[in-house]
Amino acid sequence: MSLEKFVSMASRLFFFGAFVLLGLAVLERGANAFGYTILHFRGGRLLELAVVLLVFVIAMQVRELREELKRRRP
């Protein structure tokens, strides 16, 4: 497996994971509003983890873009 395919796969996985964590955070917040809990994490902590994953996705996308621009330069 080439590095480009691995980075692309990791980027997609992190992006999907971030949205799953966002959904869990919203669900946990709604449950907390009614006095219940689903996970032992606070909703804010789940949002922090989602943002961390999105920062990695952005960094990987910027890296891919930079490499593509280097290839196009004569």
mmCIF file of the N, C-alpha and C atoms, coordinates in Angstrom:
data_MODEL
# 
_entry.id   MODEL 
# 
loop_
_atom_site.group_PDB 
_atom_site.id 
_atom_site.type_symbol 
_atom_site.label_atom_id 
_atom_site.label_alt_id 
_atom_site.label_comp_id 
_atom_site.label_asym_id 
_atom_site.label_entity_id 
_atom_site.label_seq_id 
_atom_site.pdbx_PDB_ins_code 
_atom_site.Cartn_x 
_atom_site.Cartn_y 
_atom_site.Cartn_z 
_atom_site.occupancy 
_atom_site.B_iso_or_equiv 
_atom_site.pdbx_formal_charge 
_atom_site.auth_seq_id 
_atom_site.auth_comp_id 
_atom_site.auth_asym_id 
_atom_site.auth_atom_id 
_atom_site.pdbx_PDB_model_num 
ATOM 1   N N  . MET A 1 1  ? 0.853   -1.173 0.000   1.00 0.00 ? 1  MET A N  1 
ATOM 2   C CA . MET A 1 1  ? 0.000   0.000  0.000   1.00 0.00 ? 1  MET A CA 1 
ATOM 3   C C  . MET A 1 1  ? 0.901   1.239  0.000   1.00 0.00 ? 1  MET A C  1 
ATOM 4   N N  . SER A 1 2  ? 0.619   2.149  -0.908  1.00 0.00 ? 2  SER A N  1 
ATOM 5   C CA . SER A 1 2  ? 1.436   3.354  -0.995  1.00 0.00 ? 2  SER A CA 1 
ATOM 6   C C  . SER A 1 2  ? 1.059   4.331  0.119   1.00 0.00 ? 2  SER A C  1 
ATOM 7   N N  . LEU A 1 3  ? 1.957   5.259  0.357   1.00 0.00 ? 3  LEU A N  1 
ATOM 8   C CA . LEU A 1 3  ? 1.734   6.241  1.415   1.00 0.00 ? 3  LEU A CA 1 
ATOM 9   C C  . LEU A 1 3  ? 0.523   7.117  1.103   1.00 0.00 ? 3  LEU A C  1 
ATOM 10  N N  . GLU A 1 4  ? 0.328   7.458  -0.168  1.00 0.00 ? 4  GLU A N  1 
ATOM 11  C CA . GLU A 1 4  ? -0.809  8.303  -0.543  1.00 0.00 ? 4  GLU A CA 1 
ATOM 12  C C  . GLU A 1 4  ? -2.134  7.611  -0.247  1.00 0.00 ? 4  GLU A C  1 
ATOM 13  N N  . LYS A 1 5  ? -2.219  6.328  -0.531  1.00 0.00 ? 5  LYS A N  1 
ATOM 14  C CA . LYS A 1 5  ? -3.451  5.588  -0.253  1.00 0.00 ? 5  LYS A CA 1 
ATOM 15  C C  . LYS A 1 5  ? -3.681  5.472  1.253   1.00 0.00 ? 5  LYS A C  1 
ATOM 16  N N  . PHE A 1 6  ? -2.608  5.252  1.990   1.00 0.00 ? 6  PHE A N  1 
ATOM 17  C CA . PHE A 1 6  ? -2.726  5.150  3.441   1.00 0.00 ? 6  PHE A CA 1 
ATOM 18  C C  . PHE A 1 6  ? -3.197  6.467  4.054   1.00 0.00 ? 6  PHE A C  1 
ATOM 19  N N  . VAL A 1 7  ? -2.632  7.576  3.609   1.00 0.00 ? 7  VAL A N  1 
ATOM 20  C CA . VAL A 1 7  ? -3.024  8.891  4.131   1.00 0.00 ? 7  VAL A CA 1 
ATOM 21  C C  . VAL A 1 7  ? -4.473  9.187  3.763   1.00 0.00 ? 7  VAL A C  1 
ATOM 22  N N  . SER A 1 8  ? -4.868  8.845  2.551   1.00 0.00 ? 8  SER A N  1 
ATOM 23  C CA . SER A 1 8  ? -6.253  9.065  2.126   1.00 0.00 ? 8  SER A CA 1 
ATOM 24  C C  . SER A 1 8  ? -7.221  8.240  2.966   1.00 0.00 ? 8  SER A C  1 
ATOM 25  N N  . MET A 1 9  ? -6.864  6.986  3.219   1.00 0.00 ? 9  MET A N  1 
ATOM 26  C CA . MET A 1 9  ? -7.723  6.117  4.021   1.00 0.00 ? 9  MET A CA 1 
ATOM 27  C C  . MET A 1 9  ? -7.801  6.617  5.466   1.00 0.00 ? 9  MET A C  1 
ATOM 28  N N  . ALA A 1 10 ? -6.670  7.026  6.027   1.00 0.00 ? 10 ALA A N  1 
ATOM 29  C CA . ALA A 1 10 ? -6.657  7.539  7.399   1.00 0.00 ? 10 ALA A CA 1 
ATOM 30  C C  . ALA A 1 10 ? -7.464  8.824  7.502   1.00 0.00 ? 10 ALA A C  1 
ATOM 31  N N  . SER A 1 11 ? -7.360  9.670  6.492   1.00 0.00 ? 11 SER A N  1 
ATOM 32  C CA . SER A 1 11 ? -8.111  10.923 6.486   1.00 0.00 ? 11 SER A CA 1 
ATOM 33  C C  . SER A 1 11 ? -9.615  10.660 6.494   1.00 0.00 ? 11 SER A C  1 
ATOM 34  N N  . ARG A 1 12 ? -10.045 9.731  5.676   1.00 0.00 ? 12 ARG A N  1 
ATOM 35  C CA . ARG A 1 12 ? -11.472 9.393  5.620   1.00 0.00 ? 12 ARG A CA 1 
ATOM 36  C C  . ARG A 1 12 ? -11.938 8.774  6.935   1.00 0.00 ? 12 ARG A C  1 
ATOM 37  N N  . LEU A 1 13 ? -11.109 7.908  7.502   1.00 0.00 ? 13 LEU A N  1 
ATOM 38  C CA . LEU A 1 13 ? -11.454 7.269  8.762   1.00 0.00 ? 13 LEU A CA 1 
ATOM 39  C C  . LEU A 1 13 ? -11.567 8.295  9.889   1.00 0.00 ? 13 LEU A C  1 
ATOM 40  N N  . PHE A 1 14 ? -10.617 9.216  9.972   1.00 0.00 ? 14 PHE A N  1 
ATOM 41  C CA . PHE A 1 14 ? -10.667 10.260 11.005  1.00 0.00 ? 14 PHE A CA 1 
ATOM 42  C C  . PHE A 1 14 ? -11.872 11.169 10.805  1.00 0.00 ? 14 PHE A C  1 
ATOM 43  N N  . PHE A 1 15 ? -12.186 11.499 9.540   1.00 0.00 ? 15 PHE A N  1 
ATOM 44  C CA . PHE A 1 15 ? -13.330 12.358 9.257   1.00 0.00 ? 15 PHE A CA 1 
ATOM 45  C C  . PHE A 1 15 ? -14.621 11.689 9.704   1.00 0.00 ? 15 PHE A C  1 
ATOM 46  N N  . PHE A 1 16 ? -14.772 10.405 9.369   1.00 0.00 ? 16 PHE A N  1 
ATOM 47  C CA . PHE A 1 16 ? -15.952 9.655  9.793   1.00 0.00 ? 16 PHE A CA 1 
ATOM 48  C C  . PHE A 1 16 ? -16.006 9.551  11.319  1.00 0.00 ? 16 PHE A C  1 
ATOM 49  N N  . GLY A 1 17 ? -14.874 9.279  11.940  1.00 0.00 ? 17 GLY A N  1 
ATOM 50  C CA . GLY A 1 17 ? -14.807 9.184  13.398  1.00 0.00 ? 17 GLY A CA 1 
ATOM 51  C C  . GLY A 1 17 ? -15.191 10.478 14.083  1.00 0.00 ? 17 GLY A C  1 
ATOM 52  N N  . ALA A 1 18 ? -14.793 11.602 13.504  1.00 0.00 ? 18 ALA A N  1 
ATOM 53  C CA . ALA A 1 18 ? -15.134 12.904 14.084  1.00 0.00 ? 18 ALA A CA 1 
ATOM 54  C C  . ALA A 1 18 ? -16.645 13.117 14.064  1.00 0.00 ? 18 ALA A C  1 
ATOM 55  N N  . PHE A 1 19 ? -17.299 12.726 12.972  1.00 0.00 ? 19 PHE A N  1 
ATOM 56  C CA . PHE A 1 19 ? -18.745 12.906 12.912  1.00 0.00 ? 19 PHE A CA 1 
ATOM 57  C C  . PHE A 1 19 ? -19.477 11.944 13.837  1.00 0.00 ? 19 PHE A C  1 
ATOM 58  N N  . VAL A 1 20 ? -18.929 10.763 14.027  1.00 0.00 ? 20 VAL A N  1 
ATOM 59  C CA . VAL A 1 20 ? -19.524 9.832  14.996  1.00 0.00 ? 20 VAL A CA 1 
ATOM 60  C C  . VAL A 1 20 ? -19.424 10.412 16.399  1.00 0.00 ? 20 VAL A C  1 
ATOM 61  N N  . LEU A 1 21 ? -18.255 10.953 16.732  1.00 0.00 ? 21 LEU A N  1 
ATOM 62  C CA . LEU A 1 21 ? -18.089 11.564 18.053  1.00 0.00 ? 21 LEU A CA 1 
ATOM 63  C C  . LEU A 1 21 ? -19.002 12.775 18.231  1.00 0.00 ? 21 LEU A C  1 
ATOM 64  N N  . LEU A 1 22 ? -19.190 13.549 17.174  1.00 0.00 ? 22 LEU A N  1 
ATOM 65  C CA . LEU A 1 22 ? -20.108 14.688 17.241  1.00 0.00 ? 22 LEU A CA 1 
ATOM 66  C C  . LEU A 1 22 ? -21.528 14.207 17.527  1.00 0.00 ? 22 LEU A C  1 
ATOM 67  N N  . GLY A 1 23 ? -21.956 13.154 16.835  1.00 0.00 ? 23 GLY A N  1 
ATOM 68  C CA . GLY A 1 23 ? -23.287 12.603 17.079  1.00 0.00 ? 23 GLY A CA 1 
ATOM 69  C C  . GLY A 1 23 ? -23.441 12.077 18.498  1.00 0.00 ? 23 GLY A C  1 
ATOM 70  N N  . LEU A 1 24 ? -22.410 11.400 18.994  1.00 0.00 ? 24 LEU A N  1 
ATOM 71  C CA . LEU A 1 24 ? -22.454 10.915 20.375  1.00 0.00 ? 24 LEU A CA 1 
ATOM 72  C C  . LEU A 1 24 ? -22.513 12.067 21.373  1.00 0.00 ? 24 LEU A C  1 
ATOM 73  N N  . ALA A 1 25 ? -21.793 13.146 21.085  1.00 0.00 ? 25 ALA A N  1 
ATOM 74  C CA . ALA A 1 25 ? -21.805 14.301 21.990  1.00 0.00 ? 25 ALA A CA 1 
ATOM 75  C C  . ALA A 1 25 ? -23.199 14.923 22.048  1.00 0.00 ? 25 ALA A C  1 
ATOM 76  N N  . VAL A 1 26 ? -23.839 15.040 20.898  1.00 0.00 ? 26 VAL A N  1 
ATOM 77  C CA . VAL A 1 26 ? -25.194 15.604 20.863  1.00 0.00 ? 26 VAL A CA 1 
ATOM 78  C C  . VAL A 1 26 ? -26.167 14.681 21.587  1.00 0.00 ? 26 VAL A C  1 
ATOM 79  N N  . LEU A 1 27 ? -26.030 13.379 21.369  1.00 0.00 ? 27 LEU A N  1 
ATOM 80  C CA . LEU A 1 27 ? -26.887 12.406 22.029  1.00 0.00 ? 27 LEU A CA 1 
ATOM 81  C C  . LEU A 1 27 ? -26.679 12.424 23.546  1.00 0.00 ? 27 LEU A C  1 
ATOM 82  N N  . GLU A 1 28 ? -25.435 12.491 23.966  1.00 0.00 ? 28 GLU A N  1 
ATOM 83  C CA . GLU A 1 28 ? -25.126 12.539 25.405  1.00 0.00 ? 28 GLU A CA 1 
ATOM 84  C C  . GLU A 1 28 ? -25.669 13.818 26.035  1.00 0.00 ? 28 GLU A C  1 
ATOM 85  N N  . ARG A 1 29 ? -25.551 14.926 25.323  1.00 0.00 ? 29 ARG A N  1 
ATOM 86  C CA . ARG A 1 29 ? -26.062 16.199 25.847  1.00 0.00 ? 29 ARG A CA 1 
ATOM 87  C C  . ARG A 1 29 ? -27.584 16.147 26.002  1.00 0.00 ? 29 ARG A C  1 
ATOM 88  N N  . GLY A 1 30 ? -28.249 15.545 25.027  1.00 0.00 ? 30 GLY A N  1 
ATOM 89  C CA . GLY A 1 30 ? -29.704 15.399 25.120  1.00 0.00 ? 30 GLY A CA 1 
ATOM 90  C C  . GLY A 1 30 ? -30.104 14.494 26.270  1.00 0.00 ? 30 GLY A C  1 
ATOM 91  N N  . ALA A 1 31 ? -29.363 13.411 26.476  1.00 0.00 ? 31 ALA A N  1 
ATOM 92  C CA . ALA A 1 31 ? -29.651 12.511 27.596  1.00 0.00 ? 31 ALA A CA 1 
ATOM 93  C C  . ALA A 1 31 ? -29.390 13.208 28.924  1.00 0.00 ? 31 ALA A C  1 
ATOM 94  N N  . ASN A 1 32 ? -28.334 14.007 28.983  1.00 0.00 ? 32 ASN A N  1 
ATOM 95  C CA . ASN A 1 32 ? -28.024 14.742 30.214  1.00 0.00 ? 32 ASN A CA 1 
ATOM 96  C C  . ASN A 1 32 ? -29.109 15.757 30.551  1.00 0.00 ? 32 ASN A C  1 
ATOM 97  N N  . ALA A 1 33 ? -29.756 16.295 29.536  1.00 0.00 ? 33 ALA A N  1 
ATOM 98  C CA . ALA A 1 33 ? -30.820 17.266 29.774  1.00 0.00 ? 33 ALA A CA 1 
ATOM 99  C C  . ALA A 1 33 ? -31.996 16.624 30.505  1.00 0.00 ? 33 ALA A C  1 
ATOM 100 N N  . PHE A 1 34 ? -32.175 15.315 30.311  1.00 0.00 ? 34 PHE A N  1 
ATOM 101 C CA . PHE A 1 34 ? -33.247 14.596 30.987  1.00 0.00 ? 34 PHE A CA 1 
ATOM 102 C C  . PHE A 1 34 ? -32.774 13.833 32.220  1.00 0.00 ? 34 PHE A C  1 
ATOM 103 N N  . GLY A 1 35 ? -31.522 14.044 32.607  1.00 0.00 ? 35 GLY A N  1 
ATOM 104 C CA . GLY A 1 35 ? -30.998 13.432 33.820  1.00 0.00 ? 35 GLY A CA 1 
ATOM 105 C C  . GLY A 1 35 ? -30.397 12.054 33.640  1.00 0.00 ? 35 GLY A C  1 
ATOM 106 N N  . TYR A 1 36 ? -30.189 11.637 32.410  1.00 0.00 ? 36 TYR A N  1 
ATOM 107 C CA . TYR A 1 36 ? -29.589 10.330 32.134  1.00 0.00 ? 36 TYR A CA 1 
ATOM 108 C C  . TYR A 1 36 ? -28.188 10.508 31.576  1.00 0.00 ? 36 TYR A C  1 
ATOM 109 N N  . THR A 1 37 ? -27.473 9.413  31.509  1.00 0.00 ? 37 THR A N  1 
ATOM 110 C CA . THR A 1 37 ? -26.171 9.427  30.857  1.00 0.00 ? 37 THR A CA 1 
ATOM 111 C C  . THR A 1 37 ? -26.023 8.165  30.021  1.00 0.00 ? 37 THR A C  1 
ATOM 112 N N  . ILE A 1 38 ? -25.363 8.278  28.902  1.00 0.00 ? 38 ILE A N  1 
ATOM 113 C CA . ILE A 1 38 ? -25.138 7.148  28.012  1.00 0.00 ? 38 ILE A CA 1 
ATOM 114 C C  . ILE A 1 38 ? -23.688 6.688  28.133  1.00 0.00 ? 38 ILE A C  1 
ATOM 115 N N  . LEU A 1 39 ? -22.792 7.637  28.119  1.00 0.00 ? 39 LEU A N  1 
ATOM 116 C CA . LEU A 1 39 ? -21.365 7.357  28.228  1.00 0.00 ? 39 LEU A CA 1 
ATOM 117 C C  . LEU A 1 39 ? -20.833 7.993  29.504  1.00 0.00 ? 39 LEU A C  1 
ATOM 118 N N  . HIS A 1 40 ? -19.635 7.631  29.869  1.00 0.00 ? 40 HIS A N  1 
ATOM 119 C CA . HIS A 1 40 ? -19.032 8.240  31.050  1.00 0.00 ? 40 HIS A CA 1 
ATOM 120 C C  . HIS A 1 40 ? -18.218 9.482  30.692  1.00 0.00 ? 40 HIS A C  1 
ATOM 121 N N  . PHE A 1 41 ? -18.262 9.881  29.422  1.00 0.00 ? 41 PHE A N  1 
ATOM 122 C CA . PHE A 1 41 ? -17.606 11.102 28.980  1.00 0.00 ? 41 PHE A CA 1 
ATOM 123 C C  . PHE A 1 41 ? -18.618 12.235 29.005  1.00 0.00 ? 41 PHE A C  1 
ATOM 124 N N  . ARG A 1 42 ? -18.134 13.418 29.264  1.00 0.00 ? 42 ARG A N  1 
ATOM 125 C CA . ARG A 1 42 ? -19.002 14.581 29.111  1.00 0.00 ? 42 ARG A CA 1 
ATOM 126 C C  . ARG A 1 42 ? -19.100 14.912 27.626  1.00 0.00 ? 42 ARG A C  1 
ATOM 127 N N  . GLY A 1 43 ? -20.161 15.584 27.252  1.00 0.00 ? 43 GLY A N  1 
ATOM 128 C CA . GLY A 1 43 ? -20.345 15.960 25.852  1.00 0.00 ? 43 GLY A CA 1 
ATOM 129 C C  . GLY A 1 43 ? -19.240 16.865 25.351  1.00 0.00 ? 43 GLY A C  1 
ATOM 130 N N  . GLY A 1 44 ? -18.742 17.741 26.209  1.00 0.00 ? 44 GLY A N  1 
ATOM 131 C CA . GLY A 1 44 ? -17.658 18.643 25.825  1.00 0.00 ? 44 GLY A CA 1 
ATOM 132 C C  . GLY A 1 44 ? -16.373 17.897 25.508  1.00 0.00 ? 44 GLY A C  1 
ATOM 133 N N  . ARG A 1 45 ? -16.101 16.840 26.248  1.00 0.00 ? 45 ARG A N  1 
ATOM 134 C CA . ARG A 1 45 ? -14.889 16.040 25.999  1.00 0.00 ? 45 ARG A CA 1 
ATOM 135 C C  . ARG A 1 45 ? -14.997 15.328 24.649  1.00 0.00 ? 45 ARG A C  1 
ATOM 136 N N  . LEU A 1 46 ? -16.184 14.849 24.311  1.00 0.00 ? 46 LEU A N  1 
ATOM 137 C CA . LEU A 1 46 ? -16.382 14.206 23.014  1.00 0.00 ? 46 LEU A CA 1 
ATOM 138 C C  . LEU A 1 46 ? -16.197 15.202 21.875  1.00 0.00 ? 46 LEU A C  1 
ATOM 139 N N  . LEU A 1 47 ? -16.667 16.432 22.078  1.00 0.00 ? 47 LEU A N  1 
ATOM 140 C CA . LEU A 1 47 ? -16.461 17.463 21.063  1.00 0.00 ? 47 LEU A CA 1 
ATOM 141 C C  . LEU A 1 47 ? -14.986 17.783 20.900  1.00 0.00 ? 47 LEU A C  1 
ATOM 142 N N  . GLU A 1 48 ? -14.241 17.807 22.014  1.00 0.00 ? 48 GLU A N  1 
ATOM 143 C CA . GLU A 1 48 ? -12.799 18.051 21.934  1.00 0.00 ? 48 GLU A CA 1 
ATOM 144 C C  . GLU A 1 48 ? -12.108 16.967 21.119  1.00 0.00 ? 48 GLU A C  1 
ATOM 145 N N  . LEU A 1 49 ? -12.470 15.718 21.343  1.00 0.00 ? 49 LEU A N  1 
ATOM 146 C CA . LEU A 1 49 ? -11.878 14.624 20.587  1.00 0.00 ? 49 LEU A CA 1 
ATOM 147 C C  . LEU A 1 49 ? -12.228 14.721 19.105  1.00 0.00 ? 49 LEU A C  1 
ATOM 148 N N  . ALA A 1 50 ? -13.449 15.127 18.802  1.00 0.00 ? 50 ALA A N  1 
ATOM 149 C CA . ALA A 1 50 ? -13.862 15.294 17.406  1.00 0.00 ? 50 ALA A CA 1 
ATOM 150 C C  . ALA A 1 50 ? -13.048 16.397 16.731  1.00 0.00 ? 50 ALA A C  1 
ATOM 151 N N  . VAL A 1 51 ? -12.813 17.480 17.451  1.00 0.00 ? 51 VAL A N  1 
ATOM 152 C CA . VAL A 1 51 ? -12.030 18.584 16.888  1.00 0.00 ? 51 VAL A CA 1 
ATOM 153 C C  . VAL A 1 51 ? -10.587 18.148 16.651  1.00 0.00 ? 51 VAL A C  1 
ATOM 154 N N  . VAL A 1 52 ? -10.025 17.373 17.559  1.00 0.00 ? 52 VAL A N  1 
ATOM 155 C CA . VAL A 1 52 ? -8.659  16.877 17.374  1.00 0.00 ? 52 VAL A CA 1 
ATOM 156 C C  . VAL A 1 52 ? -8.567  16.040 16.109  1.00 0.00 ? 52 VAL A C  1 
ATOM 157 N N  . LEU A 1 53 ? -9.533  15.162 15.894  1.00 0.00 ? 53 LEU A N  1 
ATOM 158 C CA . LEU A 1 53 ? -9.536  14.354 14.677  1.00 0.00 ? 53 LEU A CA 1 
ATOM 159 C C  . LEU A 1 53 ? -9.669  15.223 13.433  1.00 0.00 ? 53 LEU A C  1 
ATOM 160 N N  . LEU A 1 54 ? -10.504 16.244 13.492  1.00 0.00 ? 54 LEU A N  1 
ATOM 161 C CA . LEU A 1 54 ? -10.667 17.130 12.336  1.00 0.00 ? 54 LEU A CA 1 
ATOM 162 C C  . LEU A 1 54 ? -9.397  17.935 12.059  1.00 0.00 ? 54 LEU A C  1 
ATOM 163 N N  . VAL A 1 55 ? -8.665  18.300 13.099  1.00 0.00 ? 55 VAL A N  1 
ATOM 164 C CA . VAL A 1 55 ? -7.394  19.008 12.892  1.00 0.00 ? 55 VAL A CA 1 
ATOM 165 C C  . VAL A 1 55 ? -6.411  18.105 12.152  1.00 0.00 ? 55 VAL A C  1 
ATOM 166 N N  . PHE A 1 56 ? -6.370  16.827 12.510  1.00 0.00 ? 56 PHE A N  1 
ATOM 167 C CA . PHE A 1 56 ? -5.512  15.894 11.785  1.00 0.00 ? 56 PHE A CA 1 
ATOM 168 C C  . PHE A 1 56 ? -5.947  15.743 10.338  1.00 0.00 ? 56 PHE A C  1 
ATOM 169 N N  . VAL A 1 57 ? -7.244  15.711 10.099  1.00 0.00 ? 57 VAL A N  1 
ATOM 170 C CA . VAL A 1 57 ? -7.751  15.610 8.723   1.00 0.00 ? 57 VAL A CA 1 
ATOM 171 C C  . VAL A 1 57 ? -7.326  16.841 7.923   1.00 0.00 ? 57 VAL A C  1 
ATOM 172 N N  . ILE A 1 58 ? -7.448  18.006 8.505   1.00 0.00 ? 58 ILE A N  1 
ATOM 173 C CA . ILE A 1 58 ? -7.047  19.236 7.816   1.00 0.00 ? 58 ILE A CA 1 
ATOM 174 C C  . ILE A 1 58 ? -5.555  19.216 7.519   1.00 0.00 ? 58 ILE A C  1 
ATOM 175 N N  . ALA A 1 59 ? -4.753  18.779 8.484   1.00 0.00 ? 59 ALA A N  1 
ATOM 176 C CA . ALA A 1 59 ? -3.306  18.719 8.272   1.00 0.00 ? 59 ALA A CA 1 
ATOM 177 C C  . ALA A 1 59 ? -2.959  17.757 7.145   1.00 0.00 ? 59 ALA A C  1 
ATOM 178 N N  . MET A 1 60 ? -3.623  16.615 7.089   1.00 0.00 ? 60 MET A N  1 
ATOM 179 C CA . MET A 1 60 ? -3.350  15.654 6.017   1.00 0.00 ? 60 MET A CA 1 
ATOM 180 C C  . MET A 1 60 ? -3.776  16.201 4.656   1.00 0.00 ? 60 MET A C  1 
ATOM 181 N N  . GLN A 1 61 ? -4.900  16.910 4.624   1.00 0.00 ? 61 GLN A N  1 
ATOM 182 C CA . GLN A 1 61 ? -5.360  17.478 3.354   1.00 0.00 ? 61 GLN A CA 1 
ATOM 183 C C  . GLN A 1 61 ? -4.408  18.571 2.865   1.00 0.00 ? 61 GLN A C  1 
ATOM 184 N N  . VAL A 1 62 ? -3.913  19.388 3.772   1.00 0.00 ? 62 VAL A N  1 
ATOM 185 C CA . VAL A 1 62 ? -2.964  20.439 3.394   1.00 0.00 ? 62 VAL A CA 1 
ATOM 186 C C  . VAL A 1 62 ? -1.670  19.820 2.875   1.00 0.00 ? 62 VAL A C  1 
ATOM 187 N N  . ARG A 1 63 ? -1.245  18.730 3.500   1.00 0.00 ? 63 ARG A N  1 
ATOM 188 C CA . ARG A 1 63 ? -0.034  18.033 3.049   1.00 0.00 ? 63 ARG A CA 1 
ATOM 189 C C  . ARG A 1 63 ? -0.227  17.484 1.641   1.00 0.00 ? 63 ARG A C  1 
ATOM 190 N N  . GLU A 1 64 ? -1.370  16.858 1.379   1.00 0.00 ? 64 GLU A N  1 
ATOM 191 C CA . GLU A 1 64 ? -1.646  16.336 0.040   1.00 0.00 ? 64 GLU A CA 1 
ATOM 192 C C  . GLU A 1 64 ? -1.699  17.459 -0.985  1.00 0.00 ? 64 GLU A C  1 
ATOM 193 N N  . LEU A 1 65 ? -2.307  18.569 -0.632  1.00 0.00 ? 65 LEU A N  1 
ATOM 194 C CA . LEU A 1 65 ? -2.403  19.710 -1.539  1.00 0.00 ? 65 LEU A CA 1 
ATOM 195 C C  . LEU A 1 65 ? -1.025  20.265 -1.850  1.00 0.00 ? 65 LEU A C  1 
ATOM 196 N N  . ARG A 1 66 ? -0.178  20.366 -0.830  1.00 0.00 ? 66 ARG A N  1 
ATOM 197 C CA . ARG A 1 66 ? 1.180   20.883 -1.033  1.00 0.00 ? 66 ARG A CA 1 
ATOM 198 C C  . ARG A 1 66 ? 1.972   19.966 -1.960  1.00 0.00 ? 66 ARG A C  1 
ATOM 199 N N  . GLU A 1 67 ? 1.855   18.650 -1.770  1.00 0.00 ? 67 GLU A N  1 
ATOM 200 C CA . GLU A 1 67 ? 2.558   17.715 -2.641  1.00 0.00 ? 67 GLU A CA 1 
ATOM 201 C C  . GLU A 1 67 ? 2.059   17.800 -4.076  1.00 0.00 ? 67 GLU A C  1 
ATOM 202 N N  . GLU A 1 68 ? 0.774   17.969 -4.245  1.00 0.00 ? 68 GLU A N  1 
ATOM 203 C CA . GLU A 1 68 ? 0.208   18.092 -5.599  1.00 0.00 ? 68 GLU A CA 1 
ATOM 204 C C  . GLU A 1 68 ? 0.705   19.359 -6.285  1.00 0.00 ? 68 GLU A C  1 
ATOM 205 N N  . LEU A 1 69 ? 0.791   20.448 -5.540  1.00 0.00 ? 69 LEU A N  1 
ATOM 206 C CA . LEU A 1 69 ? 1.289   21.696 -6.123  1.00 0.00 ? 69 LEU A CA 1 
ATOM 207 C C  . LEU A 1 69 ? 2.769   21.592 -6.472  1.00 0.00 ? 69 LEU A C  1 
ATOM 208 N N  . LYS A 1 70 ? 3.539   20.860 -5.680  1.00 0.00 ? 70 LYS A N  1 
ATOM 209 C CA . LYS A 1 70 ? 4.956   20.672 -6.003  1.00 0.00 ? 70 LYS A CA 1 
ATOM 210 C C  . LYS A 1 70 ? 5.124   19.875 -7.289  1.00 0.00 ? 70 LYS A C  1 
ATOM 211 N N  . ARG A 1 71 ? 4.260   18.890 -7.513  1.00 0.00 ? 71 ARG A N  1 
ATOM 212 C CA . ARG A 1 71 ? 4.341   18.084 -8.728  1.00 0.00 ? 71 ARG A CA 1 
ATOM 213 C C  . ARG A 1 71 ? 3.995   18.893 -9.972  1.00 0.00 ? 71 ARG A C  1 
ATOM 214 N N  . ARG A 1 72 ? 3.118   19.844 -9.842  1.00 0.00 ? 72 ARG A N  1 
ATOM 215 C CA . ARG A 1 72 ? 2.676   20.635 -11.017 1.00 0.00 ? 72 ARG A CA 1 
ATOM 216 C C  . ARG A 1 72 ? 3.656   21.724 -11.397 1.00 0.00 ? 72 ARG A C  1 
ATOM 217 N N  . ARG A 1 73 ? 4.524   22.122 -10.489 1.00 0.00 ? 73 ARG A N  1 
ATOM 218 C CA . ARG A 1 73 ? 5.500   23.181 -10.811 1.00 0.00 ? 73 ARG A CA 1 
ATOM 219 C C  . ARG A 1 73 ? 6.547   22.637 -11.773 1.00 0.00 ? 73 ARG A C  1 
ATOM 220 N N  . PRO A 1 74 ? 6.905   23.446 -12.772 1.00 0.00 ? 74 PRO A N  1 
ATOM 221 C CA . PRO A 1 74 ? 7.932   23.000 -13.739 1.00 0.00 ? 74 PRO A CA 1 
ATOM 222 C C  . PRO A 1 74 ? 9.339   23.105 -13.169 1.00 0.00 ? 74 PRO A C  1 
# 
